[in-house]
Amino acid sequence: MAISGAFDQAIINQVQQANDIVDIIGEHVSLTRKGREMVGLCPFHDDHRPSLNVNPAKQIYKCFACGAGGGIFTFVQTRENLTFPQAVQRLADRAGIKLKPAKSVKGASQQSTDIDPNELARVNAWAAKYFQQNLADQNKGKYARDYIAQRRITTESAAKWQIGLAVDSQDALSRAAKARNIPPKLLEQAGLVTAQNQDKFVNRLMFTITDVTGRVIGFGGRTLDGTGAKYINSPATPLFDKSNCLYGLEQARHEIVSTGAAVVVEGYTDCIMAHQSGCSNVVAALGTSFTDGHGRILRRYAKKVILIFDSDTAGIEAANRALEVCLSQRIDIKLASVPQGKDPCDFLLAAGKEAFQQLAADAVDVLQFKWNRLLASFGSDDTLAGRKTATDEFLQTIATSLWAGYTPPLDRGLILNRLSKIIGLDGKEINTELCKRIGRLAKAERNNQNKAKEPATDYGQGLFAVAQREVLEVLLNEPRLFEAVKQKTTVETFDVPILRQTAQMLFEAISAGIGAPLKTVLAKAESVELSRCIAELAQAGEQKGNFERRLSGALEVLERYEAQKEKGRLKAAQDGTGFLRCVDKSKGNQHGDNVGMV
């Protein structure tokens, strides 16, 4: 379905031209060249091998595992959960193109929520500037600036990371927003105020959280007077979910891709100080436990992950949980602890960049870390329950590691022998238990992959439907062959709904003399399914080639079916039955006529 009038088609085309699909997708996935295309891990399912193909020439993408596909608008729609008009607005903002306000932007292609993520991003950007102005204020911001100076964060770093201040007032932000005519409901939706119109963040140092594209998606606030929790984050919104966000990813992404390694710390100041010291591949987990979402994000950019955690008990347990996540995500993971009870920020200030980099370089292998934990547990806990828990944890790690291909199969026997001596079980029994656990992991992955697959597009059945698809596959790649098509068929020939929609837009684009009709139809395809269909047809057509020969065969089939339908109509008119027997559109040729494709 074409766009429902939210924006003029000319401006949509301008937005499309201003955004390259490799740049758009490359912000979310590390892409590498493979022939004429780019490949990367698909962000729409739990991908462990590069399944996403991006075609720079055609400006389309296609995942051959889950079926996702389309153009730039479809990618942004799906990735950021936007309507088509919202995706146009999002990409216009990215390209610096001013769009006239359109009332239909919020209402078109109705979502399950009335919240427009683009509006949330704008109000968050305003709030970030407001907090920064508070910090810069000579009087209001002095005590916060003193704290920043005490932490030895430079003025340049504070500006780069958009650090700000929420002043000690229950409604300061609300009043500032009212003066700018910002609706209270929008502030509430963004998590900046409560339902009682009170500010969410009061007397806190504010850390601005951006996504990988630089949009302000949320905030973290550190108390400056000891009131309440030490740190609080924005609540979950359509833009922000702390389980799927990493602080500093925007700033660290290029260095992570360049080095192949991501260093993960716990806190905001740890991350900022690492970058300030020259370690630019560091991100933070927003003060929360490392999640599956964090693992999936990092896997798209990094070949290995190094966790640097505090050496206290809480830090060690947090690292242990993160290990399980990374192993299950098939991420090469190593661990290092900050010595002498310091956090990474303090360690960087005391020891410097080189020492921090050496700490990362000396990070221990995951199995060594787990083995040390097992030995420590058996040495300190002589209860049956305690030892069983430690053994289960180690076995699960080994099973996950073997299943993920992290541990070479040849090492399996050595591990079993060492484990057998520690826990007193026969190696065969341990191996049987490992096999059970590996089987469960493999089954869970198969189930997840099946759930992730996009529903198959209904292209119809039978030879008549195949011929319709063939015509479109050819024209999307070779529009110059349209002359032969329009002499023998029309849009009405296409009776498969999604193929008729595609034919309508494609025929109009070619008839208008547009040189690149594929981009034109993608710019008009508001539906994600329709855009996916168009990309799939274009990709399939390019792979098959032999355009003239395939088109000739397809047109011959369509002509024969049209002739059969005409015969059926004449016969129906003669016998008065009004029933067309010779052609069943849903099942193709029912009489076995020789209409094979060339």
Secondary structure, 3 states (H helix, E strand, C coil): CCCCCCCCHHHHHHHHHHCCHHHHHHCCCCCEEECCEEEECCCCCCCCCCCEEEECCCCEEEECCCCCEECHHHHHHHHHCCCHHHHHHHHHHHHCCCCCCCCHHHHCCCCCCCCCHHHHHHHHHHHHHHHHHHHHCCCCCHHHHHHHHHCCCCHHHHHHCCCEEECCCCCHHHHHHHHCCCCHHHHHHCCCECCCCCECCCCEEEEEEECCCCCEEEEEEEECCCCCCCEEECCCCCCCCHHHCCECHHHHHHHHHHHCEEEEECCHHHHHHHHHCCCCCEEECCCCCCCHHHHHHHHCCCCEEEEEECCCHHHHHHHHHHHHHHHHCCCEEEEEECHHHCCHHHHHHHHCHHHHHHHHHCCEEHHHHHHHHHHHHHHHCCCHHHHHHHHHHHHHHHHHHHHHCCCCCCHHHHHHHHHHHHHCCCHHHHHHHHHHHHHHHHHHHHHHHHHHCCCCCCCCCHHHHHHHHHHHHHHHHCHHHHHHHHHHCCHHHCCCHHHHHHHHHHHHHHHCCCCCHHHHHHHHCCCHHHHHHHHHHHHHHHHHCCHHHHHHHHHHHHHHHHHHHHHHHHHHHHHCCCCCCCEECCCEECCCCCCCCC
